[in-house]
Structures are given as C-alpha cells and as structure tokens.
Amino acid sequence: MDETHTPGDKVIPFYDMSVLGTAKTLRGFREGRFRDFGSLLFNIEYRYPIWDTWDGVVFLDQGEVFKNLGDISIGGFHRGYGFGIRLRTAESFLARAQLGRSKEGLRFILQFTQIFD
C-alpha cells in the first residue's frame, strides 16, 4: 500500500500522487491511468522455464487508488492480466516483453529492467 500525506493544508502535486497503471502495476492499463492520494496493489506472477535463457510468465494485477483509506472497496479494484517472455543469462536479467490486458484493451511492454527479483 502506498499513501501520500502532506503537513497542514499543502497540496500534493499531481506528479507526486500514487500511480497505478505502469510497467510494474496494473500492466493492462496505459501508463499513469489511475492516480490519487493512496494506492493498494496485489500482483500474482508465475514464472516457468522455457529454454536455457528464456522464461515464460503469466500474471494477474489487481489495484485501486483512493483519497482516504475508508474509500477502499472490493468493487473499486481494477484488474489486468497477461503473459510474457523474459530473457536472461546465467548471471543476469536482460529483457522482458509482456502483453497485458484489461477492460480498456491491450498493452505491450518491452523493458530492460526486472519487475521483481
């Protein structure tokens, strides 16, 4: 869970708010799709070996943004799911390509960083 607080009556800048809809959060939605004072995210990911340097992955992301903790509700969660391929060497991670899906469509992600270790 991610929550942002400010002292007194200060306003949180838009760019400092909690965000869902990134290459690591709600992968089926466009970048920065959901933004508010706080966020709650659940990721489930299963990786399986395909070949020496290739791994497959299937994932499910569920998340919600909120203004106050009391605003969290089961009906407010957004879901993204999908699959992908990860390329690695014996010593390090090289790249990942994923296809995420949500009620808003498909999203292709190509990155050269690991989402989880």
C-alpha positions in Angstrom: 0.0 0.0 0.0 1.2 3.5 -0.9 -0.2 6.6 0.7 0.9 10.2 0.5 0.5 12.8 3.3 1.3 16.5 3.5 1.6 18.7 6.5 -1.2 21.2 7.1 -3.1 22.5 4.1 -0.4 21.9 1.5 -1.5 20.4 -1.8 0.2 17.3 -3.2 1.5 17.9 -6.7 -0.1 15.7 -9.4 3.2 14.1 -10.2 3.8 13.0 -6.5 0.5 11.2 -6.2 0.3 7.4 -6.0 0.0 5.9 -9.5 -1.3 2.6 -10.8 -1.0 1.7 -14.5 2.7 1.3 -15.0 5.0 -1.4 -16.4 5.0 -2.8 -12.8 1.5 -2.0 -11.7 -1.8 -2.9 -13.5 0.1 -3.8 -16.7 -3.1 -4.0 -18.7 -3.8 -0.2 -18.4 -2.0 2.7 -20.0 0.8 4.5 -18.2 -0.4 6.5 -15.2 -4.1 5.6 -15.8 -5.1 5.8 -12.1 -3.8 8.4 -9.7 -4.8 9.6 -6.2 -3.5 10.1 -2.6 -3.1 6.4 -2.0 -3.0 3.0 -3.8 -3.4 -0.6 -2.9 -1.9 -3.2 -5.3 -1.8 -7.0 -5.5 0.4 -8.8 -8.1 0.5 -12.5 -8.7 3.1 -13.8 -11.1 4.1 -17.3 -12.2 7.4 -17.8 -14.0 8.4 -21.0 -15.7 11.5 -22.1 -17.7 11.1 -22.5 -21.4 14.7 -22.8 -22.5 18.2 -22.1 -21.1 17.9 -18.4 -21.2 14.1 -17.9 -21.7 11.4 -17.8 -19.1 7.7 -17.6 -19.6 5.4 -15.6 -17.2 1.7 -15.3 -16.6 0.4 -12.6 -14.3 -2.6 -11.0 -12.6 -2.6 -7.5 -11.2 -5.4 -6.0 -9.0 -5.3 -2.5 -7.7 -7.2 0.6 -6.6 -6.4 4.2 -5.8 -8.1 6.1 -3.1 -8.4 9.5 -1.4 -8.9 8.1 2.1 -8.4 4.5 3.5 -12.2 4.3 4.0 -12.7 4.7 0.3 -11.3 1.2 -0.5 -13.9 -1.2 -1.7 -13.9 -4.6 -3.4 -15.9 -3.1 -6.3 -13.3 -0.4 -6.8 -10.4 -2.7 -7.8 -9.2 -2.7 -11.4 -7.8 -5.9 -13.0 -5.1 -6.5 -15.5 -3.7 -9.9 -16.6 -1.4 -11.3 -19.3 1.7 -13.2 -20.2 5.2 -12.6 -21.4 8.7 -13.8 -22.0 11.9 -13.0 -20.1 15.4 -13.2 -21.5 18.3 -13.7 -19.1 21.8 -15.1 -18.9 23.2 -17.3 -16.1 24.4 -14.2 -14.4 21.9 -11.5 -15.0 18.5 -10.4 -16.4 18.4 -8.9 -19.9 14.9 -8.0 -21.0 11.2 -8.7 -20.7 8.3 -8.5 -23.2 4.8 -8.7 -21.8 1.3 -8.3 -23.2 -1.2 -7.1 -20.6 -5.0 -7.0 -21.0 -7.7 -5.1 -19.1 -11.3 -4.0 -19.8 -9.7 -1.0 -21.6 -7.7 -3.0 -24.1 -4.2 -4.4 -24.7 -0.8 -3.0 -23.7 2.6 -4.3 -24.9 5.5 -3.7 -22.6 9.2 -4.1 -23.5 11.7 -3.3 -20.7 15.3 -4.0 -19.8 14.7 -4.0 -16.1 13.3 -6.7 -13.7 9.9 -6.2 -12.2 10.5 -8.5 -9.2 13.8 -10.2 -8.1 
